[in-house]
Amino acid sequence: KALYNLGNTDMLTGLMNRNKYNVDVAESYNRELTNIGVVFLDLDRLKDINDNFGHKMGDKLIIAMSKILKEEFPGASIYRTGGDEFVVLNSNIDYECFNLRVLEMGKRVKNGRIYCSYGVIYENDNAILSEMIEKAEHEMYLYKRKHHNYSLEAEQEAFILNFRHNVQRGKYFIALQPKIDPYKHRIVGAEALIRGKGENGEVEYPNSFIPIFEKNHCIDIIDLF
């Protein structure tokens, strides 16, 4: 049980993690879903908060958001799917009750001055969960553009500028991995691999930062680097 919890729980918030989220969404293909609501929520400018005020402040924000979700969606499946992303899957609930929960969440977020964007989708029957999540994510981006004057292009531009700044600071570096000819037993070349450098100088491997590039649709800039 301890190993199961370790593999399926986000250690910071106690919510289910992306691994558990992927499993649950995959299993939903074999079930008929009815009366289900989805919330796709993204904390705005979390990276800026971490950079300017430190990760402890960012962690406090993440924990505060997770607390609101737990209290406003009791019995729902709640996941922290990324550093700043949360997904709520609330099944077996009528629309009025689900909508009330969303409204209460919105009030608490506003009162707590937690800047976030979210998309909401509800289906009575014949629900395909993966499609609902995709629609909710799209609604979240529309909300972000409308209420926070964001655009995907602006976010990408800011992300690229930040990447270039981090390159100049030595945040990323190239590691060469030798290619060995197994027949001649000698090095015949090398593969260039990108690595990151953590706050304490530790090496960060691609699985810790590549998803962030993919999320921002900026994976191609690594090739330029």
C-alpha positions in Angstrom: 0.0 0.0 0.0 2.9 2.4 0.8 4.4 1.8 -2.6 1.0 2.3 -4.3 0.5 5.6 -2.5 4.0 6.8 -3.4 3.4 6.1 -7.0 -0.1 7.6 -7.2 0.0 10.5 -4.8 1.3 14.1 -5.2 3.6 14.5 -2.1 3.0 18.2 -1.8 -0.8 18.3 -1.8 -1.9 14.8 -1.0 -3.9 14.8 -4.2 -3.7 12.1 -6.8 -0.8 12.6 -9.3 -0.5 12.5 -13.0 0.3 8.8 -13.0 -3.0 8.0 -11.3 -4.8 10.5 -13.6 -3.5 8.7 -16.7 -4.5 5.3 -15.4 -8.0 6.5 -14.4 -8.6 8.3 -17.8 -7.5 5.2 -19.7 -9.8 2.9 -17.6 -12.8 5.3 -18.3 -12.8 4.1 -21.9 -14.4 0.9 -20.8 -17.2 2.5 -18.7 -20.4 4.3 -19.5 -20.2 7.7 -17.8 -23.2 9.7 -16.8 -23.8 12.9 -14.8 -20.2 13.9 -14.6 -18.5 17.3 -14.4 -14.9 18.2 -15.2 -12.9 21.2 -14.0 -9.5 21.9 -15.7 -7.6 24.5 -13.6 -4.3 26.3 -14.1 -2.6 28.6 -11.6 -1.5 31.7 -13.4 2.1 32.9 -13.4 3.2 30.3 -10.9 6.7 30.3 -12.4 7.0 34.0 -12.0 6.0 33.6 -8.3 8.6 30.9 -7.9 11.3 33.0 -9.6 10.5 36.3 -7.8 9.4 35.1 -4.4 10.9 31.6 -4.0 9.5 28.1 -4.3 8.1 28.2 -0.7 5.7 30.9 -1.8 4.7 28.9 -4.9 4.2 25.8 -2.8 1.9 27.7 -0.4 -0.2 28.8 -3.3 -0.4 25.2 -4.7 -1.4 23.9 -1.2 -4.0 26.6 -0.8 -5.6 25.8 -4.2 -5.6 22.0 -3.4 -7.3 22.7 -0.1 -10.1 24.7 -1.8 -10.6 21.9 -4.4 -10.8 19.2 -1.7 -13.3 21.1 0.4 -15.5 22.3 -2.5 -15.6 19.0 -4.4 -16.0 16.3 -1.7 -16.0 12.8 -3.0 -14.6 13.9 -6.4 -11.4 12.6 -8.0 -8.9 15.4 -7.8 -5.5 15.4 -9.5 -2.5 17.6 -9.6 -1.5 16.8 -13.2 1.4 19.2 -13.4 3.3 21.9 -11.5 0.4 24.4 -11.9 -2.4 22.2 -13.2 -5.3 20.5 -11.5 -8.1 18.3 -12.9 -11.3 17.6 -11.0 -13.5 14.7 -12.1 -16.9 14.8 -10.3 -19.1 11.9 -11.2 -22.7 10.9 -10.2 -23.7 14.5 -9.5 -26.5 16.6 -11.0 -25.7 19.8 -12.9 -27.2 22.2 -10.3 -25.1 20.7 -7.5 -21.9 20.6 -9.7 -22.5 24.2 -10.8 -22.9 25.3 -7.2 -19.6 23.7 -6.3 -17.9 25.5 -9.2 -19.4 28.9 -8.1 -18.3 28.4 -4.5 -14.8 27.5 -5.7 -14.7 30.6 -7.8 -15.7 32.8 -4.8 -13.0 31.3 -2.6 -10.4 31.7 -5.3 -11.3 35.3 -5.7 -11.5 36.1 -2.0 -8.1 34.3 -1.4 -6.6 36.3 -4.3 -5.5 33.1 -6.0 -5.0 34.0 -9.7 -6.1 31.0 -11.8 -7.9 30.1 -14.9 -10.3 27.2 -15.3 -12.6 25.5 -17.7 -15.8 23.6 -16.8 -17.7 20.9 -18.7 -20.7 18.8 -17.7 -22.4 15.9 -19.4 -25.6 14.1 -18.5 -25.0 10.9 -20.4 -22.8 9.2 -23.0 -19.8 11.1 -21.7 -16.4 10.4 -23.2 -14.0 11.5 -20.4 -11.0 12.3 -22.6 -13.0 14.5 -24.8 -14.6 16.3 -21.8 -11.1 17.0 -20.4 -9.9 18.3 -23.7 -12.9 20.7 -24.0 -12.4 21.8 -20.4 -8.8 22.6 -21.1 -9.8 24.6 -24.1 -12.4 26.5 -22.0 -9.6 27.2 -19.5 -7.4 28.9 -22.2 -10.4 30.9 -23.4 -11.0 32.1 -19.8 -7.3 32.9 -19.4 -7.4 35.1 -22.6 -10.6 36.9 -21.6 -10.0 37.5 -17.9 -6.2 37.9 -17.7 -5.5 39.4 -21.2 -3.3 36.4 -22.0 -2.8 34.7 -25.4 -1.0 31.5 -26.2 1.4 33.4 -28.4 2.3 35.8 -25.6 2.8 32.9 -23.2 5.1 31.2 -25.8 7.1 34.4 -26.4 7.6 34.9 -22.6 8.6 31.2 -22.2 11.1 31.5 -25.0 12.6 34.7 -23.6 12.9 33.0 -20.2 14.6 30.0 -21.8 17.2 32.2 -23.5 17.8 34.0 -20.2 18.3 30.6 -18.4 20.7 29.5 -21.1 22.8 32.7 -20.5 22.8 31.9 -16.8 24.0 28.4 -17.5 20.8 26.8 -16.5 21.0 24.3 -19.4 24.0 22.6 -20.9 24.9 19.9 -23.4 26.2 16.5 -22.3 27.9 14.3 -24.9 27.1 10.6 -24.9 29.6 8.5 -26.8 28.4 6.3 -29.6 30.3 3.0 -29.6 30.9 0.7 -32.5 30.2 -2.8 -31.0 32.3 -4.5 -33.6 35.4 -2.3 -33.6 35.0 -1.5 -29.9 35.8 2.2 -30.4 34.0 5.5 -30.2 32.6 6.6 -33.6 30.7 9.7 -32.6 28.6 11.3 -29.9 25.0 12.2 -29.2 24.3 15.7 -27.9 21.9 15.6 -24.9 20.4 18.6 -23.1 20.6 18.6 -19.3 19.4 21.2 -16.7 21.2 22.5 -13.7 19.2 22.7 -10.4 19.3 25.4 -7.8 22.0 23.4 -5.8 24.0 22.5 -8.9 22.4 19.0 -9.3 21.8 17.6 -12.8 18.2 17.8 -14.0 17.3 15.2 -16.6 14.9 15.8 -19.5 11.9 14.2 -17.9 11.8 17.0 -15.4 11.6 19.9 -17.9 10.7 18.5 -21.3 7.0 18.3 -20.4 7.1 22.0 -19.6 8.4 22.8 -23.1 5.7 20.5 -24.6 3.0 22.2 -22.6 4.1 25.6 -23.9 4.4 24.2 -27.5 8.0 25.3 -27.5 9.8 21.9 -27.8 11.4 23.0 -31.1 13.5 25.7 -29.5 15.6 23.0 -27.8 16.9 22.0 -31.3 18.0 25.6 -31.8 19.8 25.5 -28.5 
